[in-house]
Amino acid sequence: MSIKHERVNQIILKEVTEIIQFSLKDPSVGFVTITDVDVTTDYSYATIYVSFLGKEERKIAGLKALNRGKGFVRSELSKKLTIKKVPELIFKLDDTLEKGQKIDEIIRSFSN
C-alpha cells in the first residue's frame, strides 16, 4: 500500500469520526468507534469498520442509523477532503474485538 493511500485512509478515519461525533444528530448511533478505514485504490469506495458498545440489538440499530446518515456524512466529508473524488461510504461492523475475547476465553479454559 502506498503512503498516499494510507494517508487518505487515516484522514478519512479522522474526519468521519469527527463528523459522526459532532455533526450527526441521530441519537440511534450511540457510542460508536471507528476502528479502521479501507479505501479502494481508485478512491471510489471507503469501507469504514465500526464497533459499538452494548448488545447485538444496539449494534444493529447503530449500523442502521449510520447507513441512514451516510449521505450527510459523505457531503460533510467532501467539504473537508482535498481529493477530487470523495468515496462512497460503506459501514461494516468490526467484530475483531469479540473474536479476540472468544479466543482469549478458549486459551484461559485450556490453561486452567
Contacts in CASP RR format, 6 or more apart in sequence:
PFRMAT RR
TARGET T0000
AUTHOR 0000-0000-0000
METHOD contacts of the structure
MODEL  1
MSIKHERVNQIILKEVTEIIQFSLKDPSVGFVTITDVDVTTDYSYATIYV
SFLGKEERKIAGLKALNRGKGFVRSELSKKLTIKKVPELIFKLDDTLEKG
QKIDEIIRSFSN
5 39 0 8 1.000
5 41 0 8 1.000
8 39 0 8 1.000
8 43 0 8 1.000
8 83 0 8 1.000
9 36 0 8 1.000
9 37 0 8 1.000
9 38 0 8 1.000
9 39 0 8 1.000
10 37 0 8 1.000
11 81 0 8 1.000
12 37 0 8 1.000
12 39 0 8 1.000
12 46 0 8 1.000
12 48 0 8 1.000
12 77 0 8 1.000
12 81 0 8 1.000
12 87 0 8 1.000
13 34 0 8 1.000
13 36 0 8 1.000
13 37 0 8 1.000
13 48 0 8 1.000
15 77 0 8 1.000
15 80 0 8 1.000
15 81 0 8 1.000
16 34 0 8 1.000
16 37 0 8 1.000
16 48 0 8 1.000
16 73 0 8 1.000
16 77 0 8 1.000
16 89 0 8 1.000
17 34 0 8 1.000
19 73 0 8 1.000
19 76 0 8 1.000
19 77 0 8 1.000
20 29 0 8 1.000
20 32 0 8 1.000
20 34 0 8 1.000
20 66 0 8 1.000
20 73 0 8 1.000
23 72 0 8 1.000
23 76 0 8 1.000
24 69 0 8 1.000
24 72 0 8 1.000
24 73 0 8 1.000
26 65 0 8 1.000
26 68 0 8 1.000
26 69 0 8 1.000
28 61 0 8 1.000
28 62 0 8 1.000
28 64 0 8 1.000
28 65 0 8 1.000
29 62 0 8 1.000
29 65 0 8 1.000
29 66 0 8 1.000
30 52 0 8 1.000
30 58 0 8 1.000
30 62 0 8 1.000
30 65 0 8 1.000
31 52 0 8 1.000
31 53 0 8 1.000
32 50 0 8 1.000
32 51 0 8 1.000
32 52 0 8 1.000
32 62 0 8 1.000
32 66 0 8 1.000
33 50 0 8 1.000
33 51 0 8 1.000
33 52 0 8 1.000
34 48 0 8 1.000
34 49 0 8 1.000
34 50 0 8 1.000
35 49 0 8 1.000
35 50 0 8 1.000
35 51 0 8 1.000
35 94 0 8 1.000
35 96 0 8 1.000
36 48 0 8 1.000
36 49 0 8 1.000
36 94 0 8 1.000
37 46 0 8 1.000
37 47 0 8 1.000
37 48 0 8 1.000
37 49 0 8 1.000
38 46 0 8 1.000
38 47 0 8 1.000
38 49 0 8 1.000
39 45 0 8 1.000
39 46 0 8 1.000
39 47 0 8 1.000
39 87 0 8 1.000
40 46 0 8 1.000
40 87 0 8 1.000
42 85 0 8 1.000
43 83 0 8 1.000
43 85 0 8 1.000
43 87 0 8 1.000
44 85 0 8 1.000
44 87 0 8 1.000
44 88 0 8 1.000
45 87 0 8 1.000
45 88 0 8 1.000
45 89 0 8 1.000
45 90 0 8 1.000
46 87 0 8 1.000
46 88 0 8 1.000
46 89 0 8 1.000
46 90 0 8 1.000
47 90 0 8 1.000
47 92 0 8 1.000
48 89 0 8 1.000
48 90 0 8 1.000
48 91 0 8 1.000
48 92 0 8 1.000
49 92 0 8 1.000
49 93 0 8 1.000
49 94 0 8 1.000
50 63 0 8 1.000
50 66 0 8 1.000
50 91 0 8 1.000
50 92 0 8 1.000
50 93 0 8 1.000
50 94 0 8 1.000
51 59 0 8 1.000
51 93 0 8 1.000
51 94 0 8 1.000
51 95 0 8 1.000
51 97 0 8 1.000
52 58 0 8 1.000
52 59 0 8 1.000
52 62 0 8 1.000
52 63 0 8 1.000
52 93 0 8 1.000
59 93 0 8 1.000
63 91 0 8 1.000
63 93 0 8 1.000
66 73 0 8 1.000
66 91 0 8 1.000
67 91 0 8 1.000
70 89 0 8 1.000
70 91 0 8 1.000
71 89 0 8 1.000
73 89 0 8 1.000
74 86 0 8 1.000
74 88 0 8 1.000
74 89 0 8 1.000
77 86 0 8 1.000
77 89 0 8 1.000
78 86 0 8 1.000
END
